[in-house]
Amino acid sequence: MCRALAERGVDPLIVATDADGSEDLAVPIGERTTWQGVPALFFHREFSESFKYSRGLSRWVRDHIADFDIVHIHAVLSHACLAAATASRRARVPYVLRPLGTLAPWSLRQKAVKKRIMLALGGREAILDAAAIHCTSEDEKRGIEQAFPKSRGVVIPLGIDQPFLDTPIATWAEKSNDPYLLTLSRVHPKKNLEALIQAFAQTSSRNEFQHWRLVIAGSGDSEYVNTLEQLVRDLGATGRVSFVGWAEGEQKHGLIGRASVFAIASLHENFGVSLLEALAAGVPAVVSRQVELSAIVEAAGAGWIVDTSAESLAAGFAAAFGDDDQRKAKSLKAREFARRYGWNNVAIELVDLYSRIGTPGSNGQTK
């Protein structure tokens, strides 16, 4: 996002903690650096994996927030985000808040007591005082407006990197030699991987589909990953299902590009960047209706839309595996559909939003 914004004339600075799950990023603390090609400033996360408390970050935003025209806050219910919102209000700097799906009705029901406390301790004020709530789908916007009626939602999607759109689609022969179903995400119960594995085991046990594999890419809690691996063994699908762990860079591009079908079976997903990356690579997808992109994927003819049950997923997999002509047709429609989500197009919409709500006269940076 920041690289695309810089190409449109925005001067961005990422300010964040060094939190990387339960680990810490190997980055300089409290001094400017570059993170994946973007100017950045990191502060140590002192405690709490979820709350990410950082006294240093809080002090910095309090002292420097007035140097910026716009603040774009990513997430809501953490110390960094609440500190940035509070500092922005005090300095009268407009801010955009991107909830990352955390304010959807489904998400608010998860750990509901904790979230109600966080909302009472500044979260609600941060939401209602935001110049705009950056929603990535109409469904997310509707859900937030129901929960927070006075919020100001704006729908701007996330983007995908240009290489996914520029790389030639793998040939039919390449995919036919070793067809596999790919799911790529954080390994978390929200992703409904138990049902996905059960559905694949059921489908691939049929004679005509025994040559198909399931590749699960992503990382998560080791105990949860162990339970999924045990489920695969219990279903007798060990030879057909592989866990490849976290994938990025060329490995990620290769996994996506060579896949025959992509699957995202989430119980809730307010967007789904990995889904868009697969579609951009010409990989049609089996998508649960709880993924908020599902309706437009269906309208574009780029995939098969299913419910979250193992039975419905299995029916979707059978339809996808069993019809070569449909997979070819949906592959072409998938890439065409994804083109609208290139980061350059998204950056144009963001710059327009910043221009409408920004205050001229500071140093022209956007954090």
C-alpha positions as CSV (number, residue, x, y, z in Angstrom):
1,M,0.0,0.0,0.0
2,C,2.7,2.5,1.0
3,R,4.8,1.8,-2.1
4,A,1.8,2.4,-4.3
5,L,1.0,5.6,-2.4
6,A,4.6,6.8,-2.8
7,E,4.2,6.4,-6.6
8,R,1.2,8.7,-6.4
9,G,3.1,11.4,-4.7
10,V,2.4,10.6,-1.0
11,D,5.3,10.7,1.4
12,P,4.5,7.8,3.8
13,L,6.1,6.7,7.0
14,I,5.2,3.4,8.7
15,V,5.2,3.6,12.5
16,A,4.6,0.3,14.3
17,T,5.8,-2.0,17.1
18,D,8.4,-4.7,16.5
19,A,5.8,-7.4,17.3
20,D,5.8,-10.4,15.0
21,G,3.4,-12.7,16.6
22,S,5.0,-13.8,19.9
23,E,8.4,-13.0,18.5
24,D,10.1,-9.6,17.8
25,L,11.2,-8.3,14.4
26,A,15.0,-7.9,13.9
27,V,14.7,-4.1,13.3
28,P,16.3,-1.0,14.7
29,I,14.3,0.5,17.5
30,G,13.4,4.2,17.8
31,E,15.3,5.2,14.6
32,R,14.2,5.6,11.0
33,T,14.9,2.6,8.8
34,T,13.4,1.1,5.6
35,W,11.0,-1.8,5.7
36,Q,10.3,-3.5,2.4
37,G,11.2,-0.3,0.5
38,V,9.2,2.0,2.7
39,P,10.5,4.5,5.4
40,A,9.6,3.0,8.8
41,L,10.0,3.6,12.5
42,F,9.7,0.7,15.0
43,F,9.2,0.7,18.8
44,H,9.5,-2.2,21.1
45,R,6.3,-4.1,22.1
46,E,6.8,-4.2,25.9
47,F,4.1,-6.7,26.7
48,S,0.9,-8.5,25.5
49,E,0.8,-10.2,22.1
50,S,-2.8,-9.0,21.5
51,F,-2.7,-5.5,23.1
52,K,0.9,-4.7,22.0
53,Y,1.7,-2.1,24.6
54,S,4.5,0.2,23.6
55,R,5.3,3.2,25.7
56,G,7.9,4.4,23.2
57,L,5.4,4.4,20.3
58,S,2.8,6.2,22.4
59,R,5.3,9.0,23.3
60,W,6.4,9.3,19.7
61,V,2.9,9.7,18.2
62,R,2.0,12.2,21.0
63,D,5.1,14.3,20.1
64,H,5.1,14.0,16.3
65,I,1.6,13.4,15.0
66,A,1.1,17.1,14.2
67,D,3.8,16.8,11.6
68,F,1.5,14.8,9.4
69,D,-1.5,15.7,7.2
70,I,-3.2,12.3,7.5
71,V,-2.9,9.3,9.8
72,H,-4.0,5.9,8.5
73,I,-4.5,3.5,11.4
74,H,-4.5,-0.2,10.7
75,A,-6.5,-2.1,13.3
76,V,-8.4,-0.8,16.3
77,L,-8.2,-2.7,19.5
78,S,-4.5,-2.5,20.3
79,H,-2.4,0.0,22.2
80,A,-0.6,1.4,19.2
81,C,-3.9,2.1,17.4
82,L,-5.7,3.7,20.3
83,A,-2.6,5.8,21.1
84,A,-2.5,7.0,17.5
85,A,-6.2,7.9,17.5
86,T,-5.9,9.8,20.8
87,A,-2.8,11.7,19.6
88,S,-4.5,12.6,16.3
89,R,-7.6,13.9,18.0
90,R,-5.6,16.1,20.4
91,A,-3.5,17.5,17.5
92,R,-6.6,17.9,15.3
93,V,-5.1,15.7,12.6
94,P,-7.7,13.7,10.6
95,Y,-7.3,10.0,10.7
96,V,-8.6,7.0,8.7
97,L,-9.2,3.8,10.6
98,R,-9.0,0.4,8.9
99,P,-10.6,-2.2,11.2
100,L,-9.2,-5.3,9.4
101,G,-12.5,-7.0,9.8
102,T,-12.5,-6.7,13.6
103,L,-15.7,-4.7,13.8
104,A,-17.8,-7.1,11.7
105,P,-20.6,-8.7,13.7
106,W,-19.0,-12.1,13.6
107,S,-15.7,-10.7,14.9
108,L,-17.3,-8.7,17.7
109,R,-18.9,-11.9,19.0
110,Q,-15.4,-13.5,19.4
111,K,-13.9,-12.8,22.8
112,A,-16.9,-10.4,23.2
113,V,-16.2,-9.4,26.8
114,K,-12.6,-8.4,26.1
115,K,-13.7,-6.4,23.1
116,R,-16.5,-4.6,25.0
117,I,-13.9,-3.5,27.5
118,M,-11.5,-2.3,24.8
119,L,-14.3,-0.3,23.1
120,A,-15.2,1.3,26.4
121,L,-11.6,2.2,27.1
122,G,-11.2,4.3,23.9
123,G,-12.1,2.1,21.0
124,R,-15.6,3.4,20.5
125,E,-14.3,7.0,20.6
126,A,-11.6,6.2,18.1
127,I,-14.2,4.7,15.7
128,L,-16.7,7.5,15.9
129,D,-14.1,10.3,15.7
130,A,-12.4,8.9,12.6
131,A,-12.7,11.0,9.5
132,A,-13.3,7.8,7.6
133,I,-13.5,4.1,8.4
134,H,-11.6,2.3,5.6
135,C,-13.8,-0.8,4.8
136,T,-12.7,-3.2,2.2
137,S,-16.2,-4.4,1.1
138,E,-19.8,-3.2,1.2
139,D,-20.6,-6.0,3.6
140,E,-18.0,-4.8,6.1
141,K,-19.3,-1.2,5.8
142,R,-22.9,-2.3,6.4
143,G,-21.9,-4.3,9.5
144,I,-19.9,-1.5,11.0
145,E,-22.7,1.0,10.3
146,Q,-25.1,-1.2,12.1
147,A,-22.9,-1.6,15.2
148,F,-21.7,2.1,15.1
149,P,-24.4,4.1,13.4
150,K,-22.5,7.4,13.4
151,S,-19.4,6.0,11.8
152,R,-18.3,7.2,8.4
153,G,-17.5,4.2,6.3
154,V,-15.8,4.3,2.9
155,V,-15.2,1.2,0.7
156,I,-11.8,0.9,-0.8
157,P,-10.5,-2.6,-1.5
158,L,-7.0,-3.8,-0.7
159,G,-4.7,-4.4,-3.6
160,I,-2.4,-7.1,-5.1
161,D,1.1,-6.8,-6.3
162,Q,1.6,-6.4,-10.0
163,P,3.7,-9.5,-10.5
164,F,0.6,-11.7,-9.9
165,L,-1.0,-9.9,-12.8
166,D,2.0,-9.9,-15.1
167,T,3.3,-13.4,-14.7
168,P,2.0,-15.7,-17.5
169,I,-0.6,-18.2,-16.4
170,A,0.9,-21.7,-16.0
171,T,0.0,-24.0,-18.9
172,W,-2.7,-26.5,-18.8
173,A,-0.2,-29.3,-19.2
174,E,1.9,-28.1,-16.2
175,K,-1.2,-28.2,-14.0
176,S,-2.6,-31.4,-15.3
177,N,0.6,-33.3,-14.5
178,D,0.2,-32.7,-10.8
179,P,-3.2,-31.1,-10.0
180,Y,-3.5,-29.7,-6.5
181,L,-6.0,-27.6,-4.4
182,L,-4.2,-24.8,-2.6
183,T,-5.3,-23.0,0.5
184,L,-3.0,-20.2,1.7
185,S,-3.7,-18.3,4.9
186,R,-3.0,-18.0,8.6
187,V,-3.6,-21.4,10.1
188,H,-6.4,-20.4,12.5
189,P,-9.8,-21.9,13.5
190,K,-11.5,-19.0,11.8
191,K,-10.2,-20.4,8.5
192,N,-12.4,-23.5,8.9
193,L,-9.6,-25.8,7.9
194,E,-11.1,-28.9,9.6
195,A,-14.1,-28.8,7.3
196,L,-11.9,-28.1,4.3
197,I,-9.7,-31.1,5.1
198,Q,-12.7,-33.4,5.7
199,A,-14.2,-32.2,2.4
200,F,-11.0,-32.8,0.5
201,A,-10.5,-36.2,2.0
202,Q,-14.0,-37.2,1.0
203,T,-13.6,-35.9,-2.5
204,S,-10.2,-37.2,-3.2
205,S,-11.2,-40.7,-2.0
206,R,-13.3,-41.0,-5.2
207,N,-11.5,-43.0,-8.0
208,E,-11.6,-40.2,-10.5
209,F,-10.0,-37.7,-8.1
210,Q,-7.3,-39.7,-6.3
211,H,-4.5,-38.0,-8.2
212,W,-5.4,-34.6,-6.6
213,R,-3.5,-33.2,-3.7
214,L,-4.3,-30.6,-1.0
215,V,-1.5,-28.1,-0.2
216,I,-2.0,-26.1,3.0
217,A,0.4,-23.1,3.1
218,G,0.6,-20.8,6.2
219,S,1.7,-20.8,9.8
220,G,-0.1,-20.8,13.1
221,D,-0.2,-22.1,16.7
222,S,1.8,-25.3,16.7
223,E,-0.7,-27.2,18.8
224,Y,-3.5,-26.3,16.4
225,V,-1.4,-27.3,13.4
226,N,-0.8,-30.7,15.2
227,T,-4.5,-31.2,15.6
228,L,-5.0,-30.6,11.8
229,E,-2.2,-33.0,11.0
230,Q,-3.8,-35.6,13.2
231,L,-7.1,-35.1,11.5
232,V,-5.4,-35.8,8.2
233,R,-4.0,-39.1,9.6
234,D,-7.3,-40.1,11.1
235,L,-9.0,-39.6,7.7
236,G,-6.4,-41.7,5.9
237,A,-5.3,-38.8,3.7
238,T,-1.7,-38.4,4.7
239,G,-0.4,-39.1,1.2
240,R,-2.7,-36.5,-0.4
241,V,-2.4,-33.6,2.1
242,S,0.8,-31.6,2.8
243,F,1.5,-28.7,5.2
244,V,4.2,-26.5,3.7
245,G,4.3,-23.8,6.3
246,W,4.7,-20.1,5.8
247,A,5.3,-19.2,2.1
248,E,6.5,-15.9,0.7
249,G,8.4,-14.5,-2.3
250,E,9.2,-16.9,-5.1
251,Q,7.9,-19.9,-3.2
252,K,4.5,-18.2,-2.7
253,H,4.3,-17.2,-6.3
254,G,5.2,-20.7,-7.4
255,L,2.6,-22.4,-5.1
256,I,-0.2,-20.1,-6.3
257,G,0.8,-20.1,-10.0
258,R,1.0,-23.9,-10.3
259,A,-2.3,-24.6,-8.4
260,S,-5.3,-25.9,-10.3
261,V,-7.9,-24.6,-7.8
262,F,-7.7,-22.3,-4.8
263,A,-9.9,-22.7,-1.7
264,I,-10.9,-20.3,1.0
265,A,-13.4,-21.8,3.4
266,S,-13.4,-19.2,6.2
267,L,-16.1,-18.8,8.8
268,H,-15.7,-15.0,8.2
269,E,-13.3,-13.1,6.0
270,N,-13.8,-9.4,5.4
271,F,-11.7,-9.4,2.3
272,G,-9.2,-12.2,1.3
273,V,-5.9,-10.9,-0.3
274,S,-4.7,-14.5,-0.9
275,L,-7.9,-15.2,-2.8
276,L,-7.3,-12.2,-5.1
277,E,-3.7,-13.2,-5.6
278,A,-4.8,-16.7,-6.8
279,L,-7.4,-15.2,-9.1
280,A,-4.8,-12.8,-10.5
281,A,-2.6,-15.8,-11.3
282,G,-5.5,-17.4,-13.2
283,V,-6.4,-19.9,-10.5
284,P,-10.2,-20.3,-10.1
285,A,-11.4,-20.6,-6.5
286,V,-13.9,-22.5,-4.3
287,V,-15.1,-19.7,-1.9
288,S,-17.3,-19.9,1.2
289,R,-20.2,-17.4,1.3
290,Q,-18.8,-16.0,4.5
291,V,-15.9,-14.5,2.5
292,E,-17.2,-11.0,1.7
293,L,-15.7,-11.1,-1.8
294,S,-17.7,-14.2,-2.6
295,A,-20.7,-12.5,-4.2
296,I,-18.6,-10.5,-6.7
297,V,-16.4,-13.6,-7.4
298,E,-19.6,-15.5,-8.3
299,A,-20.9,-12.6,-10.5
300,A,-17.6,-12.6,-12.3
301,G,-17.8,-16.4,-13.0
302,A,-14.4,-16.8,-11.4
303,G,-15.2,-19.6,-9.0
304,W,-17.6,-21.9,-7.2
305,I,-19.4,-20.5,-4.2
306,V,-20.2,-22.8,-1.3
307,D,-21.3,-22.9,2.4
308,T,-18.9,-23.6,5.2
309,S,-20.0,-27.2,5.8
310,A,-17.8,-30.1,4.8
311,E,-20.6,-31.4,2.6
312,S,-21.0,-28.1,0.7
313,L,-17.2,-27.8,0.3
314,A,-16.9,-31.3,-1.0
315,A,-19.6,-30.6,-3.6
316,G,-17.7,-27.5,-4.7
317,F,-14.4,-29.5,-4.9
318,A,-16.1,-32.2,-7.0
319,A,-17.5,-29.6,-9.4
320,A,-14.1,-27.9,-9.7
321,F,-12.0,-31.1,-10.1
322,G,-14.4,-32.8,-12.4
323,D,-14.9,-30.2,-15.2
324,D,-11.8,-29.3,-17.1
325,D,-13.7,-26.9,-19.4
326,Q,-15.1,-25.0,-16.5
327,R,-11.7,-24.7,-14.8
328,K,-10.3,-23.3,-18.1
329,A,-13.1,-20.8,-18.5
330,K,-13.1,-19.7,-14.9
331,S,-9.3,-19.3,-15.0
332,L,-9.5,-16.6,-17.7
333,K,-12.4,-14.9,-15.9
334,A,-10.4,-15.0,-12.6
335,R,-7.5,-13.0,-14.0
336,E,-9.7,-10.5,-15.7
337,F,-11.7,-10.0,-12.5
338,A,-8.5,-9.4,-10.4
339,R,-7.1,-6.7,-12.7
340,R,-9.3,-4.1,-11.1
341,Y,-7.5,-4.7,-7.7
342,G,-4.0,-3.7,-8.8
343,W,-2.3,-1.5,-6.1
344,N,-2.1,1.4,-8.5
345,N,-5.9,1.5,-8.9
346,V,-6.3,1.2,-5.1
347,A,-3.8,4.0,-4.4
348,I,-5.7,6.4,-6.7
349,E,-8.8,5.9,-4.5
350,L,-6.8,6.3,-1.3
351,V,-5.2,9.5,-2.5
352,D,-8.6,10.9,-3.4
353,L,-9.9,10.0,0.1
354,Y,-6.8,11.7,1.7
355,S,-7.4,14.8,-0.4
356,R,-11.0,15.1,0.7
357,I,-10.4,14.8,4.4
358,G,-6.8,16.1,4.8
359,T,-5.7,19.4,6.2
360,P,-3.2,21.3,4.1
361,G,-0.2,23.1,5.6
362,S,2.0,20.5,7.3
363,N,4.9,18.7,5.9
364,G,3.0,16.5,3.4
365,Q,3.7,13.2,5.1
366,T,1.1,10.5,5.6
367,K,1.5,7.9,8.4
